[in-house]
């Protein structure tokens, strides 16, 4: 006859093996979770700090300034009696007669320079739009830290006007690019639309820069007092 204690031993061993297997499974799951946490930590972007925000603002400001200097160099070749401000005069021509007079005053080389300037202006408008938005958001954060929640919210919304100015600039460039390529003004509405977009763009940029300067000056004075 089979001893009665042997089944009890087998059950004990089976339970032991089951516990060992479960322990190994838990350890594997724990190691997998640790690996996932390590991977998540590796690919997690660094935290946004005040210093990184300031560096970003200065970085895009520098890029915008470089493209702005390039625009000035290209525009200097477009200065004529009909276009005393170069490409800016063409942007603000507003009438068919004025735009045609400027185009007629440019030779093939100058029209080529105008086409180059309008092309590079897309990079310029990208960086100055980004600068106006980022600078406004940074100043809005500083206002919030100073306890000016209402002013912070208002300035944060106004910062979006930088992108509106950039979009107006892009539309204006598209119109002027067609006029330069054709060397003529087919319809009076074209220079009028370009002038409206340009004047609105300049107004928005001026308003934002003045607002930012005022806010920065007041925050600076508050920190020094």
KEDRENKE-50388 format. One record per residue (C-alpha): residue in three letters; residue number from 0; x, y, z. Coordinates in steps of 0.1 Angstrom, whole numbers, padded with zeros to 4 digits. Layout:
N
[node 'ALA',NUM,[X,Y,Z]]
...
END
This chain:
225
[node 'UNK',0,[0000,0000,0000]]
[node 'UNK',1,[0011,0036,-0008]]
[node 'UNK',2,[0022,0057,0022]]
[node 'UNK',3,[-0004,0084,0030]]
[node 'UNK',4,[0021,0111,0036]]
[node 'UNK',5,[0035,0110,0000]]
[node 'UNK',6,[0006,0129,-0016]]
[node 'UNK',7,[0010,0156,0010]]
[node 'UNK',8,[0047,0160,0002]]
[node 'UNK',9,[0039,0162,-0035]]
[node 'UNK',10,[0013,0189,-0029]]
[node 'UNK',11,[0038,0208,-0008]]
[node 'UNK',12,[0064,0206,-0035]]
[node 'UNK',13,[0039,0216,-0062]]
[node 'UNK',14,[0029,0246,-0042]]
[node 'UNK',15,[0066,0255,-0037]]
[node 'UNK',16,[0072,0253,-0074]]
[node 'UNK',17,[0041,0274,-0081]]
[node 'UNK',18,[0053,0301,-0056]]
[node 'UNK',19,[0088,0301,-0072]]
[node 'UNK',20,[0072,0305,-0107]]
[node 'UNK',21,[0050,0333,-0095]]
[node 'UNK',22,[0079,0350,-0078]]
[node 'UNK',23,[0099,0348,-0111]]
[node 'UNK',24,[0070,0362,-0130]]
[node 'UNK',25,[0066,0391,-0106]]
[node 'UNK',26,[0103,0398,-0108]]
[node 'UNK',27,[0101,0398,-0146]]
[node 'UNK',28,[0072,0422,-0145]]
[node 'UNK',29,[0090,0445,-0121]]
[node 'UNK',30,[0121,0445,-0142]]
[node 'UNK',31,[0100,0453,-0173]]
[node 'UNK',32,[0083,0482,-0155]]
[node 'UNK',33,[0117,0495,-0144]]
[node 'UNK',34,[0129,0493,-0180]]
[node 'UNK',35,[0099,0512,-0192]]
[node 'UNK',36,[0104,0538,-0165]]
[node 'UNK',37,[0140,0542,-0176]]
[node 'UNK',38,[0130,0545,-0213]]
[node 'UNK',39,[0104,0571,-0204]]
[node 'UNK',40,[0129,0591,-0184]]
[node 'UNK',41,[0154,0589,-0212]]
[node 'UNK',42,[0130,0603,-0238]]
[node 'UNK',43,[0112,0627,-0215]]
[node 'UNK',44,[0119,0663,-0227]]
[node 'UNK',45,[0138,0685,-0202]]
[node 'UNK',46,[0116,0708,-0180]]
[node 'UNK',47,[0109,0743,-0194]]
[node 'UNK',48,[0126,0768,-0171]]
[node 'UNK',49,[0127,0806,-0171]]
[node 'UNK',50,[0163,0805,-0184]]
[node 'UNK',51,[0154,0782,-0213]]
[node 'UNK',52,[0125,0805,-0222]]
[node 'UNK',53,[0148,0835,-0222]]
[node 'UNK',54,[0174,0817,-0243]]
[node 'UNK',55,[0147,0807,-0268]]
[node 'UNK',56,[0135,0843,-0271]]
[node 'UNK',57,[0170,0856,-0277]]
[node 'UNK',58,[0177,0828,-0302]]
[node 'UNK',59,[0147,0836,-0324]]
[node 'UNK',60,[0154,0873,-0320]]
[node 'UNK',61,[0189,0868,-0333]]
[node 'UNK',62,[0177,0847,-0363]]
[node 'UNK',63,[0150,0874,-0371]]
[node 'UNK',64,[0177,0901,-0369]]
[node 'UNK',65,[0200,0882,-0393]]
[node 'UNK',66,[0173,0877,-0419]]
[node 'UNK',67,[0162,0914,-0414]]
[node 'UNK',68,[0198,0925,-0422]]
[node 'UNK',69,[0197,0903,-0453]]
[node 'UNK',70,[0164,0920,-0463]]
[node 'UNK',71,[0179,0954,-0459]]
[node 'UNK',72,[0209,0945,-0481]]
[node 'UNK',73,[0186,0931,-0509]]
[node 'UNK',74,[0163,0961,-0506]]
[node 'UNK',75,[0191,0986,-0509]]
[node 'UNK',76,[0195,0976,-0546]]
[node 'UNK',77,[0159,0986,-0552]]
[node 'UNK',78,[0161,1022,-0542]]
[node 'UNK',79,[0151,1045,-0571]]
[node 'UNK',80,[0134,1078,-0575]]
[node 'UNK',81,[0101,1059,-0578]]
[node 'UNK',82,[0109,1036,-0549]]
[node 'UNK',83,[0129,1057,-0524]]
[node 'UNK',84,[0124,1030,-0497]]
[node 'UNK',85,[0132,1001,-0519]]
[node 'UNK',86,[0109,0971,-0514]]
[node 'UNK',87,[0090,0989,-0486]]
[node 'UNK',88,[0079,1015,-0511]]
[node 'UNK',89,[0066,0987,-0533]]
[node 'UNK',90,[0047,0971,-0504]]
[node 'UNK',91,[0029,1004,-0497]]
[node 'UNK',92,[0024,1015,-0533]]
[node 'UNK',93,[-0014,1011,-0530]]
[node 'UNK',94,[-0022,1023,-0565]]
[node 'UNK',95,[-0017,1007,-0599]]
[node 'UNK',96,[0001,1037,-0613]]
[node 'UNK',97,[0026,1039,-0584]]
[node 'UNK',98,[0033,1001,-0585]]
[node 'UNK',99,[0039,1002,-0623]]
[node 'UNK',100,[0062,1032,-0620]]
[node 'UNK',101,[0083,1013,-0594]]
[node 'UNK',102,[0084,0982,-0616]]
[node 'UNK',103,[0094,1003,-0646]]
[node 'UNK',104,[0122,1019,-0626]]
[node 'UNK',105,[0138,0985,-0619]]
[node 'UNK',106,[0159,0967,-0645]]
[node 'UNK',107,[0161,0929,-0648]]
[node 'UNK',108,[0188,0926,-0621]]
[node 'UNK',109,[0168,0947,-0596]]
[node 'UNK',110,[0136,0927,-0602]]
[node 'UNK',111,[0157,0896,-0596]]
[node 'UNK',112,[0168,0911,-0563]]
[node 'UNK',113,[0132,0919,-0554]]
[node 'UNK',114,[0123,0883,-0561]]
[node 'UNK',115,[0151,0870,-0539]]
[node 'UNK',116,[0141,0894,-0511]]
[node 'UNK',117,[0104,0883,-0513]]
[node 'UNK',118,[0116,0847,-0511]]
[node 'UNK',119,[0139,0852,-0481]]
[node 'UNK',120,[0112,0872,-0464]]
[node 'UNK',121,[0093,0840,-0457]]
[node 'UNK',122,[0121,0829,-0434]]
[node 'UNK',123,[0122,0864,-0419]]
[node 'UNK',124,[0084,0865,-0411]]
[node 'UNK',125,[0086,0830,-0396]]
[node 'UNK',126,[0113,0841,-0371]]
[node 'UNK',127,[0099,0875,-0363]]
[node 'UNK',128,[0064,0860,-0358]]
[node 'UNK',129,[0079,0834,-0335]]
[node 'UNK',130,[0098,0861,-0316]]
[node 'UNK',131,[0068,0882,-0311]]
[node 'UNK',132,[0048,0853,-0298]]
[node 'UNK',133,[0075,0839,-0276]]
[node 'UNK',134,[0085,0873,-0261]]
[node 'UNK',135,[0049,0880,-0253]]
[node 'UNK',136,[0044,0847,-0236]]
[node 'UNK',137,[0076,0851,-0216]]
[node 'UNK',138,[0065,0886,-0204]]
[node 'UNK',139,[0030,0872,-0196]]
[node 'UNK',140,[0046,0846,-0174]]
[node 'UNK',141,[0066,0873,-0156]]
[node 'UNK',142,[0034,0893,-0151]]
[node 'UNK',143,[0017,0863,-0136]]
[node 'UNK',144,[0046,0857,-0113]]
[node 'UNK',145,[0043,0893,-0102]]
[node 'UNK',146,[0006,0888,-0093]]
[node 'UNK',147,[-0008,0906,-0124]]
[node 'UNK',148,[-0031,0878,-0136]]
[node 'UNK',149,[-0054,0900,-0157]]
[node 'UNK',150,[-0025,0917,-0175]]
[node 'UNK',151,[-0008,0884,-0180]]
[node 'UNK',152,[-0038,0869,-0197]]
[node 'UNK',153,[-0043,0899,-0219]]
[node 'UNK',154,[-0007,0900,-0230]]
[node 'UNK',155,[-0007,0863,-0236]]
[node 'UNK',156,[-0036,0868,-0260]]
[node 'UNK',157,[-0020,0898,-0277]]
[node 'UNK',158,[0011,0877,-0284]]
[node 'UNK',159,[-0009,0858,-0310]]
[node 'UNK',160,[-0011,0889,-0331]]
[node 'UNK',161,[0026,0883,-0340]]
[node 'UNK',162,[0014,0853,-0361]]
[node 'UNK',163,[-0014,0874,-0376]]
[node 'UNK',164,[0013,0899,-0387]]
[node 'UNK',165,[0034,0871,-0402]]
[node 'UNK',166,[0004,0857,-0421]]
[node 'UNK',167,[-0004,0891,-0435]]
[node 'UNK',168,[0032,0894,-0446]]
[node 'UNK',169,[0031,0860,-0463]]
[node 'UNK',170,[-0001,0871,-0483]]
[node 'UNK',171,[0015,0904,-0492]]
[node 'UNK',172,[0047,0886,-0505]]
[node 'UNK',173,[0026,0863,-0526]]
[node 'UNK',174,[0009,0893,-0543]]
[node 'UNK',175,[0041,0912,-0548]]
[node 'UNK',176,[0059,0881,-0561]]
[node 'UNK',177,[0033,0878,-0589]]
[node 'UNK',178,[0037,0915,-0598]]
[node 'UNK',179,[0075,0912,-0599]]
[node 'UNK',180,[0074,0880,-0620]]
[node 'UNK',181,[0050,0896,-0645]]
[node 'UNK',182,[0067,0930,-0644]]
[node 'UNK',183,[0033,0946,-0646]]
[node 'UNK',184,[0002,0953,-0625]]
[node 'UNK',185,[-0028,0935,-0642]]
[node 'UNK',186,[-0054,0948,-0617]]
[node 'UNK',187,[-0056,0979,-0594]]
[node 'UNK',188,[-0068,0957,-0566]]
[node 'UNK',189,[-0035,0938,-0563]]
[node 'UNK',190,[-0013,0967,-0550]]
[node 'UNK',191,[-0042,0979,-0529]]
[node 'UNK',192,[-0045,0945,-0512]]
[node 'UNK',193,[-0007,0943,-0507]]
[node 'UNK',194,[-0006,0978,-0492]]
[node 'UNK',195,[-0035,0970,-0468]]
[node 'UNK',196,[-0018,0938,-0457]]
[node 'UNK',197,[0016,0956,-0453]]
[node 'UNK',198,[0002,0986,-0434]]
[node 'UNK',199,[-0018,0963,-0410]]
[node 'UNK',200,[0013,0942,-0405]]
[node 'UNK',201,[0035,0972,-0396]]
[node 'UNK',202,[0008,0985,-0372]]
[node 'UNK',203,[0005,0952,-0354]]
[node 'UNK',204,[0043,0948,-0351]]
[node 'UNK',205,[0046,0984,-0338]]
[node 'UNK',206,[0018,0979,-0312]]
[node 'UNK',207,[0033,0947,-0299]]
[node 'UNK',208,[0069,0960,-0296]]
[node 'UNK',209,[0057,0991,-0278]]
[node 'UNK',210,[0035,0970,-0254]]
[node 'UNK',211,[0064,0947,-0247]]
[node 'UNK',212,[0088,0976,-0241]]
[node 'UNK',213,[0063,0991,-0216]]
[node 'UNK',214,[0057,0959,-0198]]
[node 'UNK',215,[0094,0951,-0196]]
[node 'UNK',216,[0103,0985,-0183]]
[node 'UNK',217,[0077,0983,-0156]]
[node 'UNK',218,[0087,0949,-0145]]
[node 'UNK',219,[0123,0960,-0145]]
[node 'UNK',220,[0115,0990,-0123]]
[node 'UNK',221,[0095,0968,-0100]]
[node 'UNK',222,[0124,0944,-0095]]
[node 'UNK',223,[0148,0972,-0088]]
[node 'UNK',224,[0126,0990,-0063]]
END
